[in-house]
């Protein structure tokens, strides 16, 4: 029985980890997908902020073979030209008195989120109108690049912390608040970036001849079980696992019902413009942070040099900004994005323009799946139709779910084992 996996990103590598007799076909010239980083001279960057806080036994057994740094996350936020502990709702101490009063009154008068059927109402119901308008709306519109009232709520899980009233009041009177982040420990490889967690899987596939690079699938004949590639070659299969994005799977198939195509058109996602900067100084130690201010394009930034000192040369540091854009919108302009991130460095007190050794700009076409109100049901309907054609969608974009990286890995692993 011949198993073929389309895409050697984290889900595809998970599928191969489950069955190393399967074959991986990757469109690019290397495995790893968005979990594969890049070097700029002696500076290493992941593609957006990647850490492991996996608890699953299978994932931990794999990851724990790699030497790691263990970090206790204390993220920060940049709000109205001020640093504050994250999350904002637990750390109102630095805000003006009037802001605190309005936030507390709004929180006390909140209606609850039990009956909320969209993200906007969920936020208002959980935190109150004032915190929604002045905190949550600012960041989430930047991050999701869509109308929050059009988003569903099933995906949220424990990603957003809802404090008790005592916690909110405590954080309004002192900045010595406990860490309530959803993960108490973050792990990161000492060398080689986040991809090091998966590198051995790709190396084994390459060593055994089961990893085929520069093989972009363009057509799937589900009836005859044949995949055709952009280079003119084709491969027959008995089982097919596809970690490529759901809309691209649909484009590769014939005889797709109009209803499926219409649903596929509704799917949204964000892309990410990454601005990666090397600095000639190493005295800024914030791990990663969220950015609320509208004059800064990025929604989030992190310091690769803090994740691992091996990501930079001695005496240097690095930072990467994440600028999100809607998949149906225009990609950010390169020079505008770079200039804005250098401006942000100075405004936030991280570094001066003269400290910048380089600024790299690149686009990740797929960042996050946007979980609209209709996404959960429509994506499930599309997946069911694809599965009925004998194809198994896997991973964040194959299943079209807001997976963390360990969940994406397990999506491939559990499907193929």
HELIX and SHEET records of a PDB file:
HELIX    1   1 UNK A   10  UNK A   18  1                                   9    
HELIX    2   2 UNK A   33  UNK A   35  5                                   3    
HELIX    3   3 UNK A   57  UNK A   63  1                                   7    
HELIX    4   4 UNK A   88  UNK A   90  5                                   3    
HELIX    5   5 UNK A   97  UNK A  108  1                                  12    
HELIX    6   6 UNK A  119  UNK A  127  1                                   9    
HELIX    7   7 UNK A  129  UNK A  131  1                                   3    
HELIX    8   8 UNK A  132  UNK A  136  3                                   5    
HELIX    9   9 UNK A  137  UNK A  144  1                                   8    
HELIX   10  10 UNK A  148  UNK A  150  5                                   3    
HELIX   11  11 UNK A  165  UNK A  173  1                                   9    
HELIX   12  12 UNK A  196  UNK A  207  1                                  12    
HELIX   13  13 UNK A  246  UNK A  252  1                                   7    
HELIX   14  14 UNK A  258  UNK A  266  1                                   9    
HELIX   15  15 UNK A  304  UNK A  307  1                                   4    
HELIX   16  16 UNK A  309  UNK A  311  5                                   3    
HELIX   17  17 UNK A  334  UNK A  347  1                                  14    
HELIX   18  18 UNK A  353  UNK A  355  5                                   3    
HELIX   19  19 UNK A  375  UNK A  388  1                                  14    
HELIX   20  20 UNK A  395  UNK A  399  1                                   5    
HELIX   21  21 UNK A  405  UNK A  416  1                                  12    
SHEET    1   A 5 UNK A 211  UNK A 212  0                                        
SHEET    2   A 5 UNK A  23  UNK A  25  1                                        
SHEET    3   A 5 UNK A   3  UNK A   6  1                                        
SHEET    4   A 5 UNK A 239  UNK A 242  1                                        
SHEET    5   A 5 UNK A 391  UNK A 393  1                                        
SHEET    1   B 2 UNK A  38  UNK A  40  0                                        
SHEET    2   B 2 UNK A  43  UNK A  45 -1                                        
SHEET    1   C 2 UNK A  68  UNK A  71  0                                        
SHEET    2   C 2 UNK A 186  UNK A 189 -1                                        
SHEET    1   D 7 UNK A  82  UNK A  85  0                                        
SHEET    2   D 7 UNK A  76  UNK A  79 -1                                        
SHEET    3   D 7 UNK A 288  UNK A 291  1                                        
SHEET    4   D 7 UNK A 300  UNK A 302 -1                                        
SHEET    5   D 7 UNK A 317  UNK A 326 -1                                        
SHEET    6   D 7 UNK A 268  UNK A 279 -1                                        
SHEET    7   D 7 UNK A 356  UNK A 370 -1                                        
SHEET    1   E 3 UNK A 217  UNK A 221  0                                        
SHEET    2   E 3 UNK A 226  UNK A 229 -1                                        
SHEET    3   E 3 UNK A 234  UNK A 236 -1                                        
END                                                                             
